[in-house]
Each structure stands twice: as structure tokens, then as C-alpha cells.
Amino acid sequence: MAGPVVRAVRQTTLASEAMARTDRVAGGGVALAPRMVTIYDVARQAGVAPSTVSRAFSRPGRVNAATAERIRRVADDLGYRANPVARALSTARTNMIAVVILDIANPFFAEIVRGAQAAAAAAGYTVLLADAQESDRLERSALERTVTAVDGIVLAGSRMSDSAIRMISKQKPVVVLNRAVVDAPCVVTDNPRGARLALEHLAALGHEHVTYLAGPEASWADGTRWRSLRESAPALSLRVRRIGPFTPDVPGGVQAAEQFAAAPTSAVVAYNDQLAIGLVRGLAARGIRVPGDVSLIGFDNIAAAELVTPGLTTVAAPLYAQGATATRHVLAMIEGGRGHTGAPAVLPVRLVVRDSTAERHGVGRPRPVGAAAALPMAR
């Protein structure tokens, strides 16, 4: 019977200490709250170090079973409750992931972030968003500041070197979007298929010579798209050339119009939709019509593609699915899953046909093909 008696004495002692702290302040009527029981109280009563108490709650497998049971029993007797924030710190879990994007002003990333946010929220995680502003230096700086505050990282089109990405992945689970990096889990869209769909569409409309408006030199997707265009063109009896690079935004497209107008072709494929929209604006200022004089195809299918005039024919990427897929993968890695570091996961694309492409007939005088239509999802 000694055990219950001892516990009763301990409880009485602590209760007395708590009551002693409820004395009213002189001249007032405010009572101090009872002192909270801490791990130091539990450690003193259990005869162990405070660090042992902390481990007993955060990492019980590292504490002797009998000792852990004694600590839990004492904690129950004293009314101790583990602090969930302290527990998160002790296990190095923050329930946050970082999503690093290249340019917060680029609407391409909006759906990616929405997909990442939805997948993270479903798992009880919060997304920390970082804007690299198309700079590998700013990207590295942002990661250095956040890597210790998050459980995992999604890089949405990184401009850092492969070696820098692999170094980050040794510190926290990392998934890379829109780029293939050796020894890192990656999610990409089917750029070769998208390039073929674009050229097949233009060839069917009678075009023979296509200009590619290049994006940033550091872009993996840009290199893949240009290579795929060159490889697909001969089988379709098409000639392709490349001009650029240009910034992947509307001003970049306006700038591209000047270079393109000096030696125009009947068809253009742009690195992304923003570049294509800027080209329409720049060509219009020079009296060159889309699609009356030039047929134009973009990449990504951002929301603005169907709002501009003419509506933009584009290779549609599953942007929301990209963000969600990458986030679910990084969450699985956080929980101990092994990251897939072989070939990248490839998501399908489709060609959405709108009014910026037209049949070529006569000498550089295409005629519009009419209302928007969508080709089937690529397999």
C-alpha cells in the first residue's frame, strides 16, 4: 500500500504549492493561476533527468520500457500534459512544406500552387511559398532561410544547378517539377508529345516553316521543347528555326516581335502562353495579324489563353495535378517513403485549338479555322 500513499503525498504537496500561488494581490482581486506542472517536476519525482522525460514522450523507443512506464505514471499522478509545440520541436516536425516558384507574377504557377495547397491541407500541412524571381541566387537564399523550418520542399521549375538541388535533397525531402534531375524525384509534363501535337496541327493546316520563340536559357523545359520540335519536324516535312532567348512574359513576347518581323514565317510556337500573348501585341503594332498572317501556338494553357483576342491555341499542361502530385510525393517521403529517383513521373498533355491558328493557303494568307476545340488527352 506504500505506492498509493506516496502518490497521495506527492499530489497533496503539489496541490499545496498550487494553492500557495493563488494568494490575492494586495489591494486587488486578481488571483494568480496555479503553476503548471513541467517536465522538471516529473523528472524530480521520477528520479530521472528532464531530457529522459522529454524522450519518453517524443521518442519512447529510446527510453527503457520500465523507465518510460514510471515516467508516464508519475506524469499522470501530477497532471502533466505534454506540450504539442514542444513535441513538434523535439521531433523536428513543423507540418509545413515549402513550395518554391520562379515568378509569383507568372500565372503558370497559380494552379500549381493551388494543387500543392490542396494536397498539403488534406494531410494537415501548411504551404510556405517562396518566390525566386527567376534567379538561382535568390532561390538558394530562400531555401537556406527556410530549409530548417519545413519538413519538405517542392521546387517548381528550379533555376539552380543539379548539384545544388541534390545538396538540398540531402537535408530535406525534395521533389522537382518541370525538370529532370538525376538522383532526385521529379514530375514533368510530356513536352515531346506536346511539341509533336503542335507541329502536327500546323502541318495539317498547310504550314511548312515554323519559328520557335525560346524562353530562358536555364529552363530545362525550353531545351526539351526545342529538341522535340527539331526531332519531330522532318517526319512532318516541316522546317523549324529558333530565335531568342526571351523573358517568359508579355514584354518578352513584344520584344520577340521585332526580331521575328525581320524574317517572318507563317507559323510560330512559343515557349509559353505569356510569350505568345506578347507576340500578338507586338505583331499587331506592326500590322501583322494573328492568325491572318501568322499562326501561333503557346504552351501551358493559362487562364488568359482563352481570354485574349484571338483565343490562343496552346499545349495544355495539367498544372493543378502537377502541384498535387509533387506535394503528395514529398509528403510520402516525409513519412519515411523512399523517393523515386529513376525516370521522372510524366503527366499527359493535350492540344487546345482556338483562333490563333489557321489554314495556310496562297502566299502567307491563312484563313481562320473558327471556334475553339480540344484535341484528345495525350496518352
Secondary structure as GFF3:
##gff-version 3
##sequence-region A 1 379
A	DSSP	alpha_helix	2	20	.	.	.	ID=ss1
A	DSSP	alpha_helix	39	46	.	.	.	ID=ss2
A	DSSP	alpha_helix	50	58	.	.	.	ID=ss3
A	DSSP	three_ten_helix	60	62	.	.	.	ID=ss4
A	DSSP	alpha_helix	65	78	.	.	.	ID=ss5
A	DSSP	alpha_helix	84	90	.	.	.	ID=ss6
A	DSSP	beta_strand	96	101	.	.	.	ID=ss7
A	DSSP	alpha_helix	108	122	.	.	.	ID=ss8
A	DSSP	beta_strand	126	131	.	.	.	ID=ss9
A	DSSP	alpha_helix	136	146	.	.	.	ID=ss10
A	DSSP	three_ten_helix	147	149	.	.	.	ID=ss11
A	DSSP	beta_strand	152	156	.	.	.	ID=ss12
A	DSSP	alpha_helix	162	169	.	.	.	ID=ss13
A	DSSP	beta_strand	174	177	.	.	.	ID=ss14
A	DSSP	beta_strand	186	189	.	.	.	ID=ss15
A	DSSP	alpha_helix	191	204	.	.	.	ID=ss16
A	DSSP	beta_strand	209	213	.	.	.	ID=ss17
A	DSSP	alpha_helix	220	232	.	.	.	ID=ss18
A	DSSP	three_ten_helix	234	236	.	.	.	ID=ss19
A	DSSP	beta_strand	239	243	.	.	.	ID=ss20
A	DSSP	alpha_helix	250	262	.	.	.	ID=ss21
A	DSSP	beta_strand	267	270	.	.	.	ID=ss22
A	DSSP	alpha_helix	273	284	.	.	.	ID=ss23
A	DSSP	beta_strand	295	300	.	.	.	ID=ss24
A	DSSP	three_ten_helix	303	306	.	.	.	ID=ss25
A	DSSP	beta_strand	313	316	.	.	.	ID=ss26
A	DSSP	alpha_helix	319	334	.	.	.	ID=ss27
A	DSSP	beta_strand	345	347	.	.	.	ID=ss28
A	DSSP	beta_strand	350	353	.	.	.	ID=ss29
A	DSSP	beta_strand	358	359	.	.	.	ID=ss30
A	DSSP	beta_strand	367	368	.	.	.	ID=ss31
A	DSSP	beta_strand	373	374	.	.	.	ID=ss32
###
